[in-house]
Amino acid sequence: MSLDTPKVPGVPDRFAQFPSELAARVRTMRLGASSIPTLLAHPDWVTPAPVMIWLHGRTVSKELDPGRYLRWLRAGIATCAIDLPGHGERFDESMQLPECTLDILLQAVGEIDQITAALSSPHFRGCFDQSRFGIGGMSAGGMTTLRRLCDPHPFTCAAIEGATGWLEGLYAPLRSGMPVRSSTLPQHPQDKIKALDPTRRLASFKPLPLLVLHSEKDEVVPWAGMRVFLSNLKDRYIVAGADASLIEIKTWPTTGAPQEHSGFGRVSAEAKTVQTDFLARHLGATPIEANA
C-alpha cells in the first residue's frame, strides 16, 4: 500500500475540480499486490462506514464525476473509486481502444478481491465496514461488476449504469438476434466473449439488491440487450427463492447525454438521487449531519 500520487494525464491538479467539502475528505492510495490506483473518500476517517467500490467507464478516470462521491459522502457512504486497467494513473494509450474492452474487464474482475482485502486491512482501523460493501460501475465498470457478482463475493448491494450482462448480445448481435448498433462494433473472439459473459453464469449469481439505470436510447450499450439479461436474472432470483423486486430498474426514454450513454444529461441529478437513496437504504448508511 503506497501513498504515492502520480499525476493523472490531463488532470494537472487532481482535486482542482472537486468541491472543497469532498476534497478535504479524499485520499489517493495504491492498493493490493497489483498497486491498483484508488480514490478514497470517507465521512470522517474514523467511524465505521459502508463503502461503495466504483468502477468508471472506458476512456475516463476515477476522478470523473465528483458530484457522485459528494452525494455518497453526505449520505454517510465512503467511496473507493478505482482506475480501470490502462486508465488514469496507469494510462496506456492502446487500452483506450474499444477492441480492448474485454481485456480491461478480465483484468479488473481479477483485481476486485485485492481491493476488498485492502479495505478490510488493519491499516484503515476499521473505518471501512467490511460487512457493508457495495459495488458498481458505469458502462465497462458496470459490466465488470456484473461479471464479478457471478462468483462468491462479500457485497451487500450493487448499482450499475449504462451496462449490460449479456456480452454476446452486445458484441455478436446478429448471432444473438439483437439489433445491430448504429455505431461501429469492435470484433471480439467468441471464446473471449463467452469467458466473460455474465449471462452464461447466472446459475452462480447470488441474489442481492441491484439498481439498474439506463437510457432507453443508449447508442453504445443498447437497452434491448440489457432488458433481456434482466428478465433472465429475475428468473434466476425466483429459482433461488429470492424476490425479483430486489432488482430495481430506472430508465428514461431519452436523457440528452452524448450518445445517450455518457452520463445522464438533463436527468443526471435525478439519476444520482435515485442511486444515492438506493445505496443508503441497502447499506444502512447514516447521513454525516446525524453524526455531527
N, C-alpha and C positions, 0 to 999 in steps of 0.2 A: 504494500500500500504506500503510495507516494503523494506528497503534497505538491509536486511539480505541476505547473500550469502552463504548458507551452501555448503559444498563440494559435488561435484558430484562423485558417485562411479566410480573408475577407472580413474579419472581425477585429479591428485594431485594438479596441478595448472591450473585452468580452462582456462586461457588465454595464457598458455605457448606456445601453438601451433598456436596462432593467429599472423598474420603479424602485425608489430608494427603500421602500418597505421590504421588498423582496431581496434586493442586493445585500442588505445588511444581514440577511439570514442564509446566504448562499455560500457554499464552499465547492471547490472542484478537487476531485481526487481520482487517482488511478486505482482501480480495484481489481482484485483477483490475480491469479497467476499470469493471465494474459495482459495485465496492466490496462484494463478497459477504462477509457476516459468517461467520467461521470460528472454530472452536476447535481449536487445535493442541496436540498433546502429543508429546513426544519423550523417549526414554530419557535422553539427556544433552545434547542440542542441539549436539553436536559430531560424533560418529561417524555416518557414513552409515548410515541405517536404512531398511528398507522402510516404506512409508506406506499406510495404508488410508483412502481417501476414503469417508466415510459420510454417507448422507442419511436423515434421520429420516422418520417418517410425518406425515400431516396433523394439524394442531391442536396439535402439541407443538413442541419446540425442540431445538437441538443439545446443550443441557446435559443432556438426558434420558439416564438410564442410565449414570452414570459408571463403574459396575462393569464395563461392557463395555470402556471405554477403559483401565481399570486392568489388566485381564487382558491386553489387547494390549500395554500398556506393559511389563509383566513378561515378556512373551514376546519383547520386543525390536522391537515393531511400533509405529511412530509413527501418530498419528491426525490426520486433517483432517476434522472434522465440520462440516457446512455447515447454516446455517439455510435451509430451503426458502423460495422466494419468498412474501412475505406472512406469514412466521412469525418468531418470536424477535425479533432486533434490528430486523427490518424488518416488524414486526407490522402487519397490516391486517385488521380485523375481518371484512370482506367475504370475504377469502380463506380463512376457516376453513370456509366452506360446502362441502358435498360437490359442489355444482354447479361449483365452481372447480378441482376436482382436475386436469382435463386442462390447464387454463391453467397451473397450477403445474408440471405435468410438462413442458410445452412450454418454459417459461422455464428451468427447472432443467437440462434437457438441453443447452440452449444455453450454460449457464454453466460446465459441467464443464471445457471446454478452457481457460477462463481460470484455473481452479484449478490444473490440471496445469502450465500455463506459469508461474504464480506460484511454485509449489513448486520448480520447476526453476531459478528465477532466482538470480543471484549473491547476492542478499540473504541467502539461507539458507546460503550457503557449503557447499553440497553435503550438508547433513545429512539431506535427504530424497532418497533414492536413486531417481532417475527411471527406473532400469532395473527397479525393483521396486515399481511402483504397483499397488495393488488398489483395487477399488471395490465398493460395496454399499449396501444400504439396506433399510428396513423399510416394507412397505405401499407408499405413494406413492413413497417413496425407492427401493424395490426395482423398481418399475415404471419409474422414471426410469433406473435402472441398466440394465435390460434393453433399453430403447429406445436408450440411448447405445451399447451393445455391438453394435448393428446397423450402426454406422458405423465406419470405421477409427479405431483407438484405441491407446493405449500400455499397456493394462492387462495384468498378468500373470495375475490371477485375479479372481473375483468371488464375493460371498456375499449372498444375499437372504433375507428373512424375510416371510412373510405377504403375498406379492406375486403378480402374475400377468403373463404375457407375452402373454395373449390378451384384449385390452381389449374386443373385440366380445363375447366370451363372458361378460365381466363386466357390461358396460353394455347389451347387447342380447341377453339370454338367450333370449327367445322366438325371435328371428330366427336365433340360432346353435344352437338346440337344447339349451341348457343349462338346468338347474333354476333357477327364479326364487328369488332370495334371500328370506329371511324379513324382512329389514329393507328399508325403502323405498329404491328406487334413484333416483339423480338422472338426469334426462334430458339426454343429450349429443347434439349434432348428429352424424349419421352420418359426415359428411365429417371432422369433428374426430377422431372415434374412429379412422377409417381412417388419418389422417395420422400418428397416434402409435402405432398398434398394432404391436408387435414381430413378431407372427405374420405380418404382411404383408411383413416384411423379413428373413425367415430366410435367404434366399439370400446375404445380405451379412453374416450373423452369423459372425464368425471364432471357431472353437472355442477354448475356454480352460477351465481348471478352474473349475467353477461349483458352489457349495454352495447347496442349497435347503432351508430349514427351514420347516415349515408344520404347523398343526393341521388334522387331517382334518375337524374340525367347525367350522372358521372360518366365522363368520356374516357377515363383511364381505367377504372375498375368498375365495370357496369353493374348496376344494381340487380339485373336479371340473374346473374350467376350467384350472387350472394343470397338472393332470395331463395334459390333452390337449396343452397347449403343450409340456410337457417331452417327450412322446412325439414330437412333430413336430421338436423341437430335437435330440433324439437322432438322428433320421433325417438331419437336416442335418449333424451331426458325421460320420456314416458316409459320406455323399456327399462330404464334404470330405476324407475319408481320415483322420479323427481317431477316436480311441477314445471311444465313447459313455460309457464309465465315467468319463470326465473330469467328467461331471455326477454329483455326489453328492447324494443326496436323503435327508433325515431327516424323517419325520413322526411325529406322535403321535396316537392315537385321540382323546384329549382332553387339555387342559392345565390347565383351571380358570381360564384368563385371561379377562378381560372380553370377552364375545362371541367367545371362543376366538381373539382376534385381537390384542389389545393386550398384547404381551409373551408369555411362555410359562408364566406361572403357576407351578405346582409343579415344572415341569421347566425352569425358567429357568436354573438353574445348569448343568444338562446341556447345554442349547442353547448357552450361552456357551462351554462347554468344547469342544464339537464344532466350533464356529465358530473359536475361537482356534487349536485344533490344525490345522485345515484351512489357515488363513491362514499360520501359522508354517511349515507344511510347504511350501507353494507359493511363499511369498515369501522363503524362505531366511533366516528370522529367527534371531537369536542371543539367547537369554534374557539379561536385563540382569545376572543373577547371574554369568553367564560373562564379562561384560565388566568386572566389577569388578576 
